[in-house]
């Protein structure tokens, strides 16, 4: 596969994985209320609206770090499913904390201690892992193969 073809596959994989991340964020945020959804138009609009915002936001915040990791993976031919999932989770959690979405402090409560990891960070890690897995399925498992040359065809 030529370099241009590989770049097109990578762009397609980034778009699809961004949509998957948005859907994972929507499921994570709306999951506790999932039983109350009746399937009407308002519920669908809410789900897809959250998915669109999640996709757009993660795509905008994480574009440069993702491109750097893709270049490294293509250069060193890193094709591991686990590395792609962990990198996606780490990038999304870093983007969550780096973007200022994380609250600086926890509301002190006498009733309960603070959670060790906020739920939003858990959702970010899970959604990032989903994005890494989807990217691997489309483009990551063939990282660096475009540089390999086959023998002469007979």
LUMMIDREN-808363 format. One line per 8 residues: number of its first residue (from 1); their letters; for each residue x, y, z of N, C-alpha, C, CB. Coordinates in pm, 1 decimal, decimal comma, always signed. Glycine has a CB too. Example, Ala and Ser with C-alpha at 12.3 -4.5 7.8 and 13.67 -1.06 7.14 Angstrom:
residues 2
1 = AS = +1319,0 -569,0 +780,0 +1230,0 -450,0 +780,0 +1320,0 -330,0 +780,0 +1130,8 -447,3 +904,6 ~ +1285,0 -225,0 +708,0 +1367,0 -106,0 +714,0 +1290,0 +3,0 +787,0 +1408,4 -59,8 +572,5
end
This chain:
residues 154
1 = XXXXXXXX = +85,0 -116,6 +0,0 +0,0 +0,0 +0,0 +89,5 +122,8 +0,0 -96,7 -0,2 +121,7 ~ +53,4 +220,0 -77,4 +134,1 +340,7 -86,0 +111,7 +429,0 +36,6 +101,5 +418,1 -214,5 ~ +198,1 +526,6 +49,9 +189,1 +618,5 +162,6 +58,9 +698,7 +157,8 +309,7 +713,2 +163,7 ~ +19,9 +742,7 +39,9 -104,0 +819,3 +27,5 -225,4 +735,3 +67,8 -120,7 +870,2 -116,3 ~ -228,3 +610,6 +25,8 -336,2 +521,1 +65,7 -338,5 +499,8 +216,0 -323,0 +387,9 -5,2 ~ -220,8 +486,8 +274,3 -212,0 +467,2 +419,3 -262,9 +590,0 +493,9 -67,2 +436,5 +461,0 ~ -230,0 +708,4 +445,4 -276,6 +831,7 +509,2 -428,7 +840,2 +502,8 -213,1 +955,4 +441,8 ~ -488,3 +801,2 +391,2 -634,3 +802,3 +379,8 -698,6 +703,2 +476,1 -676,5 +770,2 +236,5
9 = XXXXXXXX = -637,8 +585,4 +491,7 -689,5 +487,0 +587,6 -679,6 +540,9 +729,6 -612,8 +353,7 +575,8 ~ -570,3 +606,9 +761,9 -552,2 +663,4 +895,6 -655,2 +772,7 +922,7 -409,9 +719,7 +911,5 ~ -680,9 +859,0 +826,2 -781,0 +965,2 +844,3 -919,1 +904,8 +865,0 -782,3 +1060,7 +722,7 ~ -953,3 +804,5 +784,6 -1082,2 +736,6 +801,4 -1091,3 +672,1 +938,9 -1102,3 +630,5 +691,7 ~ -983,8 +606,7 +982,9 -982,8 +541,3 +1114,1 -998,0 +643,8 +1226,0 -853,1 +460,9 +1133,3 ~ -936,3 +760,2 +1212,3 -950,4 +864,0 +1314,2 -1093,8 +915,1 +1322,2 -855,5 +979,7 +1285,1 ~ -1158,4 +931,8 +1208,2 -1296,9 +979,5 +1208,1 -1388,7 +876,6 +1273,4 -1344,1 +1009,5 +1064,3 ~ -1374,9 +750,8 +1233,4 -1461,5 +646,3 +1289,5 -1434,3 +627,9 +1438,6 -1440,6 +512,8 +1215,0
17 = XXXXXXXX = -1307,9 +631,8 +1479,2 -1278,8 +615,4 +1621,7 -1328,2 +734,6 +1702,9 -1128,9 +596,3 +1643,1 ~ -1327,4 +853,0 +1645,2 -1381,5 +969,8 +1714,7 -1531,7 +955,3 +1736,0 -1351,5 +1098,2 +1635,8 ~ -1602,0 +902,4 +1636,9 -1745,5 +878,6 +1652,5 -1769,6 +771,8 +1760,4 -1808,7 +834,8 +1517,2 ~ -1686,1 +667,7 +1760,6 -1699,8 +562,6 +1862,2 -1674,0 +617,8 +2002,0 -1603,1 +446,6 +1833,0 ~ -1577,5 +707,2 +2014,2 -1549,8 +770,0 +2143,7 -1669,6 +853,0 +2188,3 -1423,0 +858,4 +2135,9 ~ -1727,5 +928,6 +2096,8 -1845,0 +1008,0 +2130,9 -1961,6 +922,4 +2176,4 -1886,7 +1091,5 +2013,0 ~ -1981,6 +809,0 +2109,6 -2089,2 +718,3 +2149,9 -2060,2 +656,1 +2286,1 -2108,6 +608,3 +2044,8 ~ -1934,4 +622,4 +2312,6 -1898,0 +566,7 +2443,0 -1918,7 +670,1 +2553,7 -1751,8 +518,4 +2442,1
25 = XXXXXXXX = -1886,2 +795,0 +2526,6 -1908,8 +901,0 +2624,7 -2058,6 +918,1 +2649,4 -1846,1 +1034,4 +2576,7 ~ -2137,3 +915,9 +2542,9 -2282,8 +930,9 +2558,3 -2340,1 +816,2 +2639,8 -2351,7 +937,4 +2420,6 ~ -2296,1 +694,3 +2613,3 -2345,2 +579,7 +2690,6 -2300,1 +590,9 +2835,9 -2295,5 +446,7 +2629,0 ~ -2176,0 +635,6 +2857,8 -2126,2 +651,1 +2994,4 -2199,8 +758,2 +3072,3 -1980,0 +683,2 +2992,1 ~ -2230,9 +869,1 +3006,6 -2299,5 +977,8 +3076,3 -2448,1 +950,8 +3093,4 -2279,9 +1107,6 +3001,8 ~ -2510,3 +889,5 +2993,5 -2654,2 +866,9 +2999,1 -2690,0 +728,2 +3049,8 -2714,4 +887,7 +2863,2 ~ -2589,8 +646,6 +3077,9 -2614,3 +509,3 +3121,0 -2700,9 +495,1 +3244,4 -2486,2 +443,1 +3145,9 ~ -2677,1 +573,6 +3350,4 -2761,7 +559,1 +3469,0 -2909,3 +589,9 +3442,6 -2710,9 +649,2 +3578,2
33 = XXXXXXXX = -2938,6 +669,0 +3341,7 -3077,8 +701,1 +3310,0 -3130,8 +616,4 +3194,4 -3090,9 +849,3 +3275,9 ~ -3056,6 +516,9 +3152,0 -3092,4 +438,3 +3034,7 -3228,0 +369,4 +3051,7 -2984,4 +334,6 +3006,5 ~ -3258,4 +325,4 +3172,2 -3385,9 +256,7 +3195,8 -3505,5 +349,2 +3178,0 -3388,1 +197,3 +3335,4 ~ -3485,0 +478,3 +3191,4 -3594,8 +573,7 +3179,0 -3619,7 +614,3 +3034,2 -3566,2 +696,8 +3262,5 ~ -3528,4 +580,1 +2944,3 -3546,7 +617,0 +2804,2 -3660,7 +536,0 +2744,9 -3416,6 +595,1 +2723,5 ~ -3750,4 +604,2 +2676,7 -3864,8 +537,7 +2618,2 -3850,2 +517,2 +2468,6 -3988,7 +615,8 +2646,5 ~ -3748,0 +569,3 +2409,9 -3728,8 +553,8 +2266,6 -3795,5 +663,3 +2185,3 -3780,6 +421,0 +2223,0 ~ -3840,7 +768,5 +2250,9 -3903,4 +875,4 +2174,1 -3796,8 +965,6 +2113,1 -3999,0 +957,3 +2262,9
41 = XXXXXXXX = -3839,6 +1062,6 +2037,5 -3748,0 +1148,2 +1962,9 -3655,6 +1228,2 +2054,9 -3826,6 +1242,8 +1874,1 ~ -3707,9 +1275,1 +2167,5 -3626,4 +1353,6 +2260,4 -3510,1 +1274,3 +2317,0 -3711,9 +1405,0 +2373,4 ~ -3534,3 +1148,0 +2348,5 -3427,5 +1063,1 +2401,3 -3319,9 +1038,7 +2296,3 -3484,6 +929,6 +2450,0 ~ -3362,0 +1014,9 +2174,0 -3264,6 +993,2 +2065,7 -3183,3 +1118,4 +2038,6 -3335,8 +949,2 +1937,4 ~ -3249,4 +1233,5 +2039,2 -3178,7 +1359,5 +2017,2 -3078,7 +1383,7 +2129,1 -3277,8 +1476,8 +2007,6 ~ -3116,2 +1354,2 +2252,7 -3024,1 +1371,9 +2365,1 -2902,3 +1281,3 +2349,9 -3095,4 +1343,0 +2498,3 ~ -2925,5 +1154,3 +2316,3 -2813,9 +1060,7 +2300,9 -2719,8 +1105,1 +2189,3 -2866,3 +919,5 +2272,3 ~ -2774,0 +1131,3 +2071,8 -2688,2 +1167,4 +1959,1 -2628,4 +1306,5 +1976,1 -2766,9 +1160,5 +1828,9
49 = XXXXXXXX = -2694,8 +1393,9 +2050,3 -2635,5 +1524,6 +2079,2 -2513,4 +1511,5 +2168,6 -2738,0 +1616,3 +2144,8 ~ -2525,9 +1429,9 +2272,7 -2410,2 +1405,9 +2359,7 -2299,6 +1335,4 +2281,8 -2450,9 +1321,8 +2483,1 ~ -2335,4 +1241,1 +2195,2 -2234,9 +1170,9 +2114,4 -2164,0 +1267,6 +2020,1 -2300,3 +1056,9 +2033,9 ~ -2238,1 +1360,6 +1959,8 -2177,2 +1458,4 +1868,9 -2082,3 +1551,2 +1943,2 -2285,4 +1540,3 +1798,3 ~ -2126,5 +1600,3 +2058,3 -2039,8 +1688,7 +2137,2 -1915,2 +1613,5 +2183,5 -2116,3 +1745,8 +2259,3 ~ -1932,3 +1488,6 +2229,6 -1817,7 +1408,9 +2272,7 -1721,1 +1381,9 +2159,5 -1864,2 +1278,4 +2331,7 ~ -1772,3 +1352,1 +2041,4 -1686,0 +1326,3 +1925,5 -1609,6 +1451,6 +1885,3 -1769,1 +1275,3 +1806,8 ~ -1680,2 +1561,6 +1877,3 -1617,4 +1687,2 +1836,5 -1513,5 +1731,7 +1937,9 -1722,6 +1796,3 +1818,3
57 = XXXXXXXX = -1548,7 +1722,6 +2064,4 -1458,3 +1769,4 +2169,0 -1331,7 +1684,0 +2175,6 -1529,2 +1768,5 +2304,4 ~ -1347,8 +1552,9 +2171,8 -1229,3 +1467,3 +2177,9 -1144,6 +1480,4 +2052,5 -1269,8 +1321,9 +2197,9 ~ -1209,3 +1497,8 +1938,9 -1133,4 +1517,5 +1815,7 -1054,7 +1647,1 +1816,5 -1225,9 +1515,5 +1697,0 ~ -1113,9 +1752,2 +1871,2 -1046,6 +1881,4 +1874,1 -932,4 +1884,9 +1975,5 -1146,5 +1990,8 +1905,6 ~ -955,9 +1829,5 +2094,0 -853,4 +1834,2 +2197,9 -738,4 +1738,4 +2168,6 -914,6 +1801,5 +2333,1 ~ -771,9 +1620,9 +2119,7 -669,7 +1517,9 +2107,2 -603,3 +1503,9 +1972,7 -727,2 +1391,5 +2141,4 ~ -628,7 +1593,6 +1879,2 -576,5 +1574,4 +1743,9 -423,9 +1572,6 +1739,1 -628,5 +1683,4 +1653,1 ~ -358,7 +1670,1 +1795,4 -212,4 +1674,8 +1788,0 -145,4 +1558,4 +1861,0 -162,4 +1805,5 +1845,3
65 = XXXXXXXX = -184,5 +1526,2 +1985,1 -121,9 +1410,1 +2049,0 -148,4 +1279,1 +1974,5 -171,2 +1397,7 +2191,3 ~ -267,7 +1264,9 +1917,7 -298,4 +1142,6 +1843,3 -212,4 +1132,9 +1718,6 -447,0 +1138,0 +1805,4 ~ -194,4 +1243,3 +1649,4 -110,3 +1242,5 +1529,4 +33,9 +1206,4 +1565,2 -115,1 +1379,9 +1458,9 ~ +82,9 +1258,6 +1676,7 +219,0 +1225,2 +1719,7 +230,6 +1076,0 +1750,2 +258,6 +1308,1 +1843,6 ~ +131,6 +1020,3 +1819,8 +135,5 +876,7 +1850,0 +121,8 +791,4 +1724,1 +24,6 +840,7 +1948,6 ~ +42,5 +835,2 +1628,8 +28,6 +760,2 +1503,5 +159,6 +760,7 +1426,6 -84,1 +819,3 +1416,6 ~ +225,7 +873,7 +1422,8 +355,2 +880,2 +1354,5 +455,7 +787,6 +1422,6 +408,6 +1025,3 +1352,6 ~ +456,4 +786,4 +1555,7 +547,0 +695,3 +1627,2 +511,6 +549,4 +1600,6 +542,8 +723,2 +1777,9
73 = XXXXXXXX = +382,7 +517,6 +1600,9 +340,8 +379,0 +1575,7 +375,7 +335,6 +1433,9 +190,1 +363,4 +1599,2 ~ +359,7 +424,9 +1337,5 +394,1 +391,3 +1199,4 +545,5 +378,2 +1183,2 +339,1 +497,8 +1102,6 ~ +620,8 +463,4 +1251,0 +766,1 +459,3 +1239,8 +823,3 +331,7 +1299,4 +827,3 +580,2 +1308,0 ~ +775,1 +294,9 +1418,2 +829,3 +178,2 +1487,8 +746,8 +51,5 +1465,4 +837,9 +206,9 +1635,6 ~ +648,8 +59,0 +1375,8 +563,8 -55,1 +1339,8 +497,7 -118,3 +1462,5 +646,1 -160,3 +1265,7 ~ +440,0 -35,7 +1545,8 +371,6 -83,6 +1666,4 +230,9 -124,3 +1626,5 +369,2 +25,9 +1779,6 ~ +200,9 -253,7 +1637,1 +72,4 -306,8 +1592,7 -6,2 -372,3 +1706,5 +94,0 -407,1 +1481,3 ~ +27,1 -345,2 +1827,8 -32,8 -411,5 +1942,9 -171,3 -354,6 +1975,4 +58,9 -398,5 +2064,1
81 = XXXXXXXX = -266,2 -443,9 +1993,6 -400,7 -404,9 +2034,4 -397,7 -340,1 +2172,6 -494,8 -526,8 +2034,2 ~ -323,1 -398,6 +2263,6 -316,3 -347,0 +2400,0 -254,8 -207,4 +2404,5 -236,1 -441,8 +2488,1 ~ -150,0 -186,1 +2327,9 -86,1 -54,2 +2327,5 -181,0 +51,0 +2272,1 +43,9 -57,0 +2245,3 ~ -256,1 +17,9 +2168,2 -352,0 +113,2 +2112,7 -461,5 +145,9 +2213,7 -414,0 +57,8 +1984,0 ~ -512,4 +47,0 +2285,0 -617,5 +71,3 +2383,3 -566,0 +154,2 +2501,0 -674,3 -61,3 +2433,6 ~ -449,0 +120,4 +2551,0 -391,8 +194,5 +2664,5 -356,4 +337,1 +2622,8 -266,0 +122,2 +2719,2 ~ -302,2 +353,4 +2503,0 -268,5 +488,0 +2455,5 -394,2 +572,7 +2438,9 -191,8 +480,7 +2322,3 ~ -501,3 +513,7 +2386,6 -626,7 +587,7 +2373,2 -681,8 +629,5 +2507,7 -729,4 +504,6 +2299,6
89 = XXXXXXXX = -679,0 +537,9 +2604,5 -728,2 +570,8 +2738,3 -641,9 +678,5 +2802,9 -731,0 +445,5 +2826,9 ~ -512,4 +665,3 +2792,7 -422,2 +763,8 +2854,1 -437,6 +901,5 +2788,8 -275,9 +716,4 +2843,0 ~ -452,9 +904,6 +2657,6 -468,1 +1033,3 +2589,9 -598,7 +1102,2 +2628,1 -461,9 +1014,2 +2439,0 ~ -705,5 +1025,9 +2637,7 -832,9 +1088,4 +2670,7 -837,0 +1134,3 +2816,8 -947,4 +991,4 +2643,1 ~ -777,1 +1058,2 +2906,6 -771,2 +1102,6 +3046,7 -682,2 +1225,7 +3058,8 -718,6 +989,0 +3138,5 ~ -569,7 +1226,6 +2988,6 -482,8 +1344,6 +2990,7 -553,7 +1465,0 +2929,5 -351,6 +1316,5 +2915,1 ~ -629,9 +1443,2 +2824,3 -706,9 +1552,3 +2764,8 -816,1 +1602,0 +2857,2 -767,7 +1508,3 +2634,0 ~ -877,2 +1510,8 +2931,6 -980,8 +1549,0 +3027,5 -923,0 +1639,1 +3136,3 -1044,9 +1424,0 +3090,5
97 = XXXXXXXX = -812,0 +1598,5 +3193,6 -751,6 +1679,5 +3299,3 -683,4 +1804,3 +3243,3 -651,1 +1596,3 +3377,9 ~ -624,9 +1794,2 +3125,7 -554,1 +1907,6 +3067,8 -644,7 +2015,3 +3011,9 -464,4 +1860,1 +2960,8 ~ -767,6 +1980,2 +2978,5 -859,3 +2077,5 +2919,2 -928,9 +2164,6 +3022,6 -962,5 +2006,4 +2836,7 ~ -916,7 +2130,9 +3148,0 -981,5 +2208,1 +3252,3 -1122,4 +2161,0 +3284,0 -985,1 +2351,0 +3213,2 ~ -1163,0 +2047,7 +3228,7 -1296,0 +1995,4 +3259,2 -1303,7 +1936,2 +3399,0 -1335,2 +1890,6 +3157,4 ~ -1192,4 +1887,0 +3448,6 -1191,2 +1828,6 +3582,8 -1204,9 +1941,0 +3685,3 -1060,3 +1746,2 +3607,5 ~ -1288,8 +1916,8 +3782,1 -1305,5 +2016,5 +3887,0 -1179,4 +2019,5 +3972,3 -1430,8 +1986,1 +3974,0 ~ -1134,6 +2138,9 +4011,6 -1011,0 +2146,4 +4088,6 -1019,9 +2084,3 +4226,1 -969,8 +2287,4 +4102,4
105 = XXXXXXXX = -1135,1 +2082,7 +4285,4 -1147,2 +2025,9 +4419,8 -1271,9 +1941,7 +4431,1 -1148,9 +2136,1 +4525,3 ~ -1280,0 +1870,1 +4535,7 -1396,2 +1785,6 +4561,9 -1479,6 +1854,0 +4668,3 -1354,2 +1641,4 +4606,6 ~ -1608,9 +1855,2 +4648,0 -1695,3 +1915,2 +4748,5 -1686,2 +1832,6 +4875,7 -1842,2 +1924,4 +4698,4 ~ -1639,0 +1893,9 +4978,9 -1623,7 +1823,8 +5106,1 -1760,8 +1783,0 +5158,4 -1549,6 +1912,3 +5209,7 ~ -1771,0 +1661,0 +5197,5 -1896,1 +1610,7 +5251,7 -1865,3 +1528,4 +5375,5 -1973,6 +1526,7 +5146,5 ~ -1946,5 +1545,4 +5476,4 -1928,0 +1469,5 +5598,9 -1978,2 +1327,0 +5579,4 -2000,7 +1537,2 +5716,6 ~ -2076,8 +1310,9 +5492,0 -2141,1 +1181,6 +5474,8 -2052,6 +1076,7 +5408,3 -2265,1 +1198,5 +5395,1 ~ -1973,0 +1117,5 +5313,6 -1897,4 +1018,1 +5237,6 -1759,7 +1072,4 +5200,7 -1974,2 +977,0 +5110,8
113 = XXXXXXXX = -1662,9 +983,4 +5190,8 -1529,3 +1027,6 +5150,2 -1525,9 +1050,2 +4998,7 -1421,5 +923,3 +5192,3 ~ -1426,5 +1123,0 +4951,9 -1417,6 +1147,5 +4807,5 -1382,4 +1018,0 +4732,7 -1312,0 +1257,2 +4777,6 ~ -1433,0 +1001,3 +4613,2 -1398,9 +880,9 +4537,0 -1253,1 +886,7 +4493,2 -1491,6 +865,3 +4414,0 ~ -1186,9 +771,6 +4483,2 -1046,8 +773,1 +4443,2 -1028,0 +822,6 +4300,0 -987,7 +634,5 +4457,6 ~ -1119,6 +787,0 +4212,8 -1113,9 +833,2 +4074,1 -1253,0 +885,5 +4039,1 -1068,4 +717,7 +3975,0 ~ -1261,9 +1008,0 +3989,8 -1393,8 +1060,4 +3954,1 -1457,7 +979,0 +3841,4 -1382,8 +1207,5 +3912,7 ~ -1588,4 +975,2 +3839,4 -1660,1 +898,7 +3737,8 -1630,5 +951,7 +3598,0 -1810,6 +902,4 +3764,7 ~ -1613,9 +1082,6 +3583,9 -1585,9 +1140,0 +3453,1 -1451,2 +1092,2 +3400,2 -1588,6 +1292,5 +3460,2
121 = XXXXXXXX = -1353,5 +1075,5 +3488,9 -1223,4 +1023,7 +3445,7 -1235,2 +877,5 +3404,1 -1118,9 +1038,9 +3557,9 ~ -1319,7 +802,0 +3473,4 -1343,0 +663,0 +3433,7 -1408,4 +655,5 +3296,7 -1430,1 +591,8 +3537,0 ~ -1505,9 +743,1 +3272,1 -1571,1 +746,6 +3141,4 -1470,5 +785,2 +3034,0 -1689,7 +845,1 +3141,9 ~ -1383,1 +881,9 +3063,8 -1281,7 +923,2 +2966,6 -1185,8 +808,2 +2935,3 -1203,3 +1044,7 +3019,4 ~ -1144,6 +733,9 +3037,4 -1053,5 +621,5 +3014,4 -1121,3 +512,1 +2932,1 -1004,5 +564,1 +3148,3 ~ -1245,3 +480,4 +2964,9 -1316,8 +376,3 +2890,0 -1340,8 +419,5 +2746,0 -1450,6 +343,3 +2957,9 ~ -1380,9 +543,7 +2725,3 -1405,0 +593,2 +2590,2 -1275,0 +599,0 +2510,5 -1470,6 +731,9 +2594,8 ~ -1164,5 +636,2 +2574,8 -1035,9 +637,4 +2505,7 -991,8 +498,0 +2464,7 -930,4 +700,4 +2593,5
129 = XXXXXXXX = -1018,7 +399,8 +2551,2 -985,9 +261,3 +2516,5 -1070,6 +214,7 +2398,4 -1007,2 +168,1 +2637,8 ~ -1197,6 +252,4 +2396,1 -1283,3 +218,3 +2282,2 -1229,2 +281,4 +2154,7 -1428,5 +264,3 +2307,3 ~ -1189,5 +407,3 +2163,3 -1132,1 +474,4 +2046,6 -1005,0 +407,2 +1998,5 -1103,8 +619,3 +2078,5 ~ -918,8 +367,6 +2091,8 -795,6 +297,6 +2053,9 -823,4 +163,3 +1989,0 -707,4 +277,7 +2175,0 ~ -923,2 +91,1 +2039,9 -958,5 -38,3 +1981,8 -1016,4 -23,2 +1841,6 -1058,1 -110,7 +2071,4 ~ -1102,8 +76,3 +1823,6 -1161,5 +99,0 +1690,9 -1053,1 +141,3 +1592,8 -1273,3 +206,4 +1697,3 ~ -961,8 +229,1 +1636,2 -851,9 +268,9 +1548,0 -766,7 +147,5 +1510,6 -764,5 +376,9 +1615,5 ~ -738,5 +61,6 +1608,2 -658,0 -56,8 +1579,7 -727,1 -146,6 +1477,9 -630,2 -134,8 +1708,3
137 = XXXXXXXX = -858,4 -164,6 +1492,1 -931,7 -250,6 +1399,0 -921,5 -200,2 +1255,4 -1078,2 -259,7 +1440,2 ~ -921,7 -69,5 +1237,0 -921,6 -14,9 +1101,5 -780,1 +6,8 +1048,9 -998,4 +116,2 +1098,0 ~ -693,4 +67,7 +1129,1 -562,6 +105,8 +1076,6 -444,7 +58,8 +1159,9 -556,1 +252,5 +1063,8 ~ -460,9 +44,8 +1290,6 -347,1 +18,0 +1378,5 -282,8 -117,7 +1360,5 -389,5 +31,5 +1518,2 ~ -359,7 -216,0 +1322,3 -301,7 -350,5 +1309,3 -211,5 -364,2 +1188,0 -411,6 -453,6 +1301,4 ~ -213,4 -265,8 +1099,7 -124,5 -266,0 +983,0 -22,1 -153,6 +989,0 -205,7 -254,1 +855,2 ~ +6,4 -104,3 +1107,6 +98,0 +8,0 +1122,4 +235,7 -26,5 +1067,1 +108,9 +49,1 +1269,2 ~ +286,4 +58,0 +982,5 +420,2 +41,4 +926,4 +431,0 -57,0 +812,4 +511,4 -0,1 +1031,9
145 = XXXXXXXX = +324,4 -124,0 +778,0 +331,1 -223,5 +670,0 +349,6 -160,9 +533,2 +206,3 -307,5 +669,5 ~ +312,5 -36,2 +519,0 +328,5 +29,0 +389,6 +475,7 +44,0 +352,5 +260,8 +165,5 +390,7 ~ +564,0 +37,7 +452,2 +708,3 +51,2 +425,4 +771,3 -80,6 +384,7 +780,0 +105,7 +548,0 ~ +704,0 -190,5 +412,2 +759,5 -320,0 +377,3 +745,4 -345,0 +228,0 +691,1 -431,2 +457,1 ~ +847,5 -400,1 +170,7 +844,1 -429,7 +28,9 +836,0 -579,7 +10,7 +967,3 -371,8 -43,3 ~ +743,3 -619,2 -70,5 +731,8 -761,1 -101,1 +835,2 -801,2 -205,5 +590,3 -794,6 -150,2 ~ +853,7 -927,7 -217,2 +947,2 -977,7 -316,0 +890,7 -958,8 -455,7 +979,4 -1125,0 -290,4 ~ +968,0 -987,7 -557,9 +918,0 -971,6 -694,5 +803,1 -1066,3 -721,3 +1029,8 -994,8 -796,1
153 = XX = +699,7 -1013,2 -782,0 +583,0 -1097,2 -810,1 +610,6 -1184,5 -931,2 +456,9 -1010,9 -833,6 ~ +563,1 -1307,8 -925,9 +591,8 -1401,9 -1033,5 +477,1 -1411,1 -1129,4 +623,3 -1538,2 -978,3
end
